[in-house]
């Protein structure tokens, strides 16, 4: 039972990140999970409940990804190592992430869908956005310990990253060069901001 529920959440998460909430049917989710459509309601009360479970998992994974980079810095790094924030941003604001939303960050892939979602989904996203911004701020602290602790979450960096990813995805097929330029400009901006 638990393995089937996990398969449904994983399948739905990949499909929601790639196609959005509205363009994915329960039949799509269950088929990809290797289960029958009729069995869905044994695991979730509704598609909305599934979307909330996917968002809960996705935003937790997104925060954990930033925290994993911070853990590397807390374990100590050699001289001349790439700054942690720059390392995270390089991976996040990348062609690989742009082209593979199904395997990427739920906050970046589903933020515009969450804005049209229920209060529960928005609550989940609010928690994830705050968590990611706090974790990004922590990366900045680890990169520049002489500046002292940052008291504010780094919403500016998070907004730049997610905005760049959304814009790059919006034009990727029609104008690949523009898409790459957007990603490059966002990385450069974050690297030089302080």
C-alpha positions in Angstrom: 0.0 0.0 0.0 2.7 2.5 1.0 4.8 1.6 -2.1 1.8 2.2 -4.4 1.1 5.5 -2.8 4.8 6.5 -3.2 4.6 5.5 -6.9 1.6 7.6 -7.4 3.2 10.7 -5.7 6.4 10.2 -7.7 4.6 9.8 -11.0 2.3 12.7 -10.4 5.2 14.9 -9.3 7.1 14.3 -12.5 4.0 14.9 -14.7 2.8 17.9 -12.8 6.3 19.5 -13.0 6.4 18.9 -16.7 2.8 19.6 -17.7 1.1 21.4 -14.8 -1.8 20.4 -12.7 -4.5 20.9 -15.2 -3.0 19.0 -18.2 -2.4 15.8 -16.2 -5.3 13.4 -15.7 -5.7 10.8 -12.9 -5.5 8.2 -15.6 -2.1 9.6 -16.8 -0.8 9.4 -13.2 -2.1 5.9 -12.4 -0.9 4.5 -15.7 2.6 5.9 -15.2 2.6 4.5 -11.7 1.7 1.1 -13.1 -1.7 1.0 -11.4 -5.3 1.1 -12.6 -7.3 4.3 -12.5 -10.0 2.8 -10.3 -7.5 2.3 -7.5 -6.7 6.0 -7.1 -9.4 6.7 -4.5 -7.9 4.0 -2.2 -4.9 6.4 -1.8 -6.3 9.9 -2.2 -9.7 11.6 -1.8 -9.2 13.8 -4.9 -6.8 15.1 -7.4 -6.5 18.2 -5.2 -5.3 16.0 -2.3 -2.8 14.4 -4.6 -1.6 17.8 -5.8 -1.1 18.9 -2.1 0.9 15.7 -1.4 3.0 16.3 -4.4 3.6 19.9 -3.5 4.5 19.0 0.1 7.1 16.5 -1.1 8.3 18.7 -3.8 8.9 21.9 -1.8 10.6 19.8 1.0 12.9 18.3 -1.7 13.7 21.8 -3.1 14.7 23.1 0.4 16.7 19.9 1.0 18.6 20.5 -2.2 19.8 23.9 -1.0 20.6 22.5 2.4 22.7 19.7 0.9 25.0 22.3 -0.7 25.2 24.1 2.7 26.1 20.9 4.4 29.1 20.6 2.0 30.3 24.1 3.1 29.8 23.3 6.8 32.0 20.2 6.4 34.8 22.5 5.3 36.1 23.1 1.8 39.6 23.7 0.4 41.0 27.1 -0.5 39.8 28.4 -3.9 36.6 26.3 -3.8 33.7 27.6 -5.8 31.4 29.7 -3.6 28.4 27.6 -2.4 25.7 30.0 -3.7 27.4 30.2 -7.1 27.6 26.4 -7.2 23.9 26.0 -6.4 22.8 28.7 -8.8 25.0 27.3 -11.6 23.1 23.9 -11.3 19.7 25.5 -10.8 19.8 28.1 -13.5 21.0 25.7 -16.2 20.0 24.3 -19.5 19.7 20.8 -17.9 17.2 22.1 -15.3 15.3 24.2 -17.9 14.9 21.2 -20.2 14.0 18.6 -17.5 11.4 20.1 -15.3 10.0 16.7 -14.5 13.2 15.9 -12.5 13.7 19.5 -11.2 12.5 21.8 -8.5 8.8 21.8 -7.8 8.9 25.4 -6.6 10.3 26.6 -9.9 8.1 24.3 -12.1 4.8 24.8 -10.3 4.8 28.3 -8.7 2.5 29.8 -11.3 0.1 26.8 -11.0 0.2 27.2 -7.2 -1.0 30.8 -7.6 -4.2 29.4 -9.0 -4.4 26.6 -6.5 -6.2 26.1 -3.3 -5.3 27.8 0.0 -3.7 24.6 1.1 -1.4 24.4 -1.9 -0.5 28.1 -1.5 0.3 27.5 2.2 2.6 24.6 1.2 4.3 26.8 -1.4 4.7 29.7 1.1 6.5 27.4 3.5 8.7 26.1 0.7 9.5 29.6 -0.6 10.4 30.8 2.8 12.6 27.7 3.4 14.4 28.0 0.1 15.1 31.8 0.7 16.3 31.1 4.2 18.6 28.3 2.9 20.0 30.6 0.1 20.7 33.2 2.8 22.6 30.6 4.7 24.7 29.8 1.6 25.7 33.5 1.4 26.7 33.4 5.1 28.9 30.3 4.5 30.5 32.0 1.5 31.3 35.2 3.4 31.5 34.4 7.2 33.3 37.7 7.8 30.2 39.6 6.9 28.3 38.1 9.8 24.9 36.3 9.7 22.2 37.5 7.3 19.0 38.0 9.2 16.7 38.1 6.1 15.7 35.3 3.8 17.2 35.8 0.3 14.0 36.3 -1.7 15.8 38.4 -4.3 18.1 35.5 -5.4 15.2 33.0 -5.2 13.0 35.2 -7.4 15.8 35.8 -9.9 16.5 32.0 -10.2 12.8 31.0 -10.6 12.0 33.9 -12.9 15.0 33.2 -15.1 14.0 29.5 -15.3 10.4 30.3 -16.1 11.4 32.8 -18.9 14.0 30.5 -20.3 11.4 27.7 -20.5 8.9 30.0 -22.1 11.1 30.7 -25.1 13.3 27.6 -25.3 11.8 26.1 -28.4 11.1 29.3 -30.3 14.4 31.0 -29.5 17.0 28.8 -27.9 19.7 31.5 -28.0 17.5 33.9 -26.1 16.7 31.1 -23.6 20.4 30.5 -23.0 21.0 34.2 -22.7 18.4 34.6 -20.0 20.0 31.8 -17.9 23.5 33.2 -18.4 22.3 36.8 -17.4 20.6 35.5 -14.3 23.7 33.5 -13.2 25.9 36.6 -13.8 23.6 38.9 -11.9 23.4 36.7 -8.8 27.1 36.1 -8.8 27.8 39.9 -8.7 25.0 40.8 -6.3 25.8 40.7 -2.7 
